Amino acid sequence: MGQISDFDTAQVLVHALPYIQKYNNKTIVVKYGGNAMINEKLKDSVMTDLVLLSIVGVRVVLVHGGGPEISDMLKKIGKQSKFVNGLRYTDKETMDVVQMVLAGKVNKDLVRHLQQDGGRALGLCGLDGGMIKARKLCETGVDLGLVGDITSVDTAPIEDALGKGYIPVIATMAVGENGEVYNINADTAAARIAAALGAEKLMLLTDTRGLLRNKDDESTLIPVVNVSDVPNLIRQGIISGGMIPKVDCCVDAVRRGVNRANIIDGRDAHSILIEMFSDEGIGTMFQ
């Protein structure tokens, strides 16, 4: 990108001002995954966006997955990844790897990255302070092993971090009532965390433009969806496949009191800032 003039820079800031005021001291939860997590250039753009939001007074919470890194580590120890209906089958050995990779490597890499970009970040996982509690997820007739269904979210550790000016970076594991450790889908966890925090906005970064009327044509993006229209869109086949669980998370968040939930394209640099600080926004918004 070429240099932009000082005047253009000032114009951009003036244009952003109403949005900065609107979101000042409001909480936004960003679920980070997909291509934006693997591509270093996109990762830089996401981290910079989050630091900028934090510096202008937005309370930013980052919830992350780490599927590809978990699969890589399982491969290294000679263990096959197994998925059932899009969810990772998690036996005890897999859960050890999930905990090591998610709460260890991935979480701390993100904390380091945010701090390199001038932010203050604090790595947490659902086990810390009993933040996320869960029971075994019972899909009809399918055993997923140690995959959890969230029963409660205690926001105290998150609020403590936010109150001291940190960006909480949350790895999605949960504790069971007998001390078991459960693997939790990161989209689901982000929706429940956003609801428990009374967040203004939930943003799911994905590898798609948003919800498309025709999945093969990116120009058919549906910019706004009312949650009451979702069952009809599923019946029509417009929401299908892997998009169903993501949309379900957005609907769940809105029904639980989150003001807006967005599915946005993590493949676009600075998609978070475009969504937050422009009239048009980006992706699909659920309200």
N, C-alpha and C positions, 0 to 999 in steps of 0.2 A: 504494500500500500504506500502511495506517495505521502509526502508531508502534508498535513492540513494546516491552513493558516491560523494565526492566533485568533482572528475574528471568528473563523468557523468553530474553533475550540470553544470560544465563549458562547457561541450560539447553541452548541450541543449542550453545554452545561445549563444554560438558561432553559432550554427545552426540557432537560431532565429534572429541573428543580421541583415542579409540582409533584412528580412521582417520588422524588427523594423525600419531600415533605409527607406525602401520603403514607410511605412505608417506614418513616422514622419511628423507631422503637416498636415496630411490629415484628412478629416472628414469621420467618419463611423456612420451610423445610424442603431441602433439595435431596432427591434420591439420585445417586450418582452410579451409573453403570454403563454397560454397552461399549460402543466404539470410543466414546469420549474418555473412557477409563484406560484404553489400551494405547491409543494414539497420543504420543507425547505432546504434540503441538496443541491438540484439543484439550489435553489435560491441563496444560499451561493456561489456556484461555478460561477454563472453568475455575481454576484456582484463583486467577487474577480477578475474575468477576466476583467471586465470593469474598475476597479480601476487600475489594472496593465497596461492596454492599455493607460489609461489617464496619468499615471506616466511616461511611456516611450515616451510620446509626441504625442499620437494619440488624435485627437479631437473627443471625444465620445459623441453621442447624444442618449439618451434612450427614446423610445416612447412606451407607455404601454397601454394595455387594462385593463380589470378587470371584464370580464363577470361573472365568478362564484361568486365573491363578491357582484356584483350588484344583481344577482339572489337571493343570501342569504338574502340580506337586504330587497328585495321586499317580500320575503317569510315571513320575520319577521313582516312586516307591513300588511301581509295578502293579498298581491297582486300577481296575477299570472303573470309569465313571458310569453310573447307571441312573437314568432319568425315568420317572413315571409321571405321565401327564404334565411334563414340563418342570416337575420338581425333582431335585436331586434325592435319590434314595440314600439315606444316611445311616450306615451302621456305626458301631463304636469306633472302629479304626478311621472311618471317613470323618466322623465328628471330631476326632483328635486333630486331623489335618485341617478341617474347617476352622477350628479354634486357633490353631497355630498360624494359619495363613491370613485369616480375616482379622483377628484381634491383634496379631503380631505384625506380619510384614505389610499387608495392604493398609491397615489402619495407620501405622506409624509412618509409612511412606507419604500418606496424604497429609498427616500432621506436619511432617518435615517440609513438604512442598508449600503448604499454606504459609508456614513461617518464613520460608525463603522469599516468598512474595510479599512479606511485610505484615502478615496477619499474625494473630495469636490464636493458636489452636490447641485443643485438649482432646486426646484420644480416649474414647470410652467404648465399652461394649455393654450389651444388654444385661450382663451378669453384674456389672458394677453398681453397688448400692441397691441391688435387687430391682434394677430399672425395668426390665421386661420379664414378666412371668408368663409361663405357658404350660399347656398340657400337650400330650401327644396328639398330633393331627390325625384324625380318623377320616380319611377319604373313603367314600362308600366302597367297601370291599377291597381297598388297596392299602397295603402296609408300606409306609414310606420310611420306617425305622425312626430315627431320632429327629423327625421334623416336627416342629411345634406349632400349636395354634395359640395365639396370644390371649391370655386371660386378663392381664392388667399391665398398665404402664405407669410407673412412678416417675414423674418428671423432675423430682427434687435434684438429682445429680445434673440434669440438663440445665435447669433453672440456675443452679449454683454457678455452673460454668458461664452461662450467658451473663449473669449478674456481675461477674468479674471481668467481663469483656472478652471472653474466649469464644471461638467458634467450636462448638462440640462436634466431634467427628465420631459417628456411632457405627460400630460393627454389630450386625444383627444376629446375636445369639440370645437365648433366654434360659432362665433357670426354672426347673420343674419343682413341684412341691416336695419331692424327696431328694432334691439336689441334682437331678439329672440336668445335663446341658442339651439344649435343643437348637437345631439349625432353623432359622426363620427366614422366610422369603423377604428380601429387602424392600420390595414395593409395598407389601403388606405392612411391614414394620414401619415404614415411612408414613403411611396413611394413619396408622394408629398413634404414632408419636405426634404427628401434626395435630390430630384431633385432641389428644391429651393436653397439648400445649395451647390449644385454642389459637392455632396459627392462622394468619391472614391468608397464607397461600402454601400449597403443596406443589412442587414441580418434579415430575418424573422425567429424567433425561433418557431418551430412547434412541434407537437407530432408525427412526421413521419420522416423516414430516409431522405426524399427528394422526388423527383419524381421517381416513380417506373414504369418500363415497364409493370410489372405484379403486381398489387396492393397488392396481397397476398404473394409476394415473395420479401423479403428485399434484396436478392442478385441481384435483377434486377435494382438496382439504376442507373439512368442516370446522370452521373456526370456533364456534360456540355450540355446546350441547347442554340442554337442561337435563338433569339427572332423571327426570320423569320420562324422558324420551328414550332412555337406554334400552329397556326391554324390547321396544319396537324395533330399534336399530339392530339388536341381536337377532330378532325374528327375521328381519329382512336380509340378514347375512352381511350387513355393512360392518358390524363389529363381530369379528370371528377369530378363531385360532388363538395365537399368542396375545392378541390385543384384548381378549375378553378379561383375563385376570388383571391387566393394567387398568382397564376402564373400571372394573369392579372396585379396585383400590381407590380410584378417584371418586366414585359414587359413595363409597363407604366414608371417605374423609369428609365430603360435603354434607352427607346425612348426619355425621357426628359433629358438625358445627364449623368445619374449615370453610372460610369464605369462598375460595376459588381453588380448583385443582387443575393443573395443566399437564398435558403430555407434550413435551417439546423435543425438538431434534438436537440431540447432543453432537451430531456430526457437523453442525454449523458453529463456527467460532463465535463466542460471546452471545450464544442464544439466550443465556440467562438474563443478561443486561437488556437485550432487545425485548424480551418478554416483560421485564419489570419497568423499563423506562421509555416505552414508546406507545403511541396510540394504537397502532395496529397489533402489537404483540406478535406472537409466533406460535405455531402449533395449534392444539385444540384445548379450549378451556371448558371445564365442567362447572356448572353452577346450579 
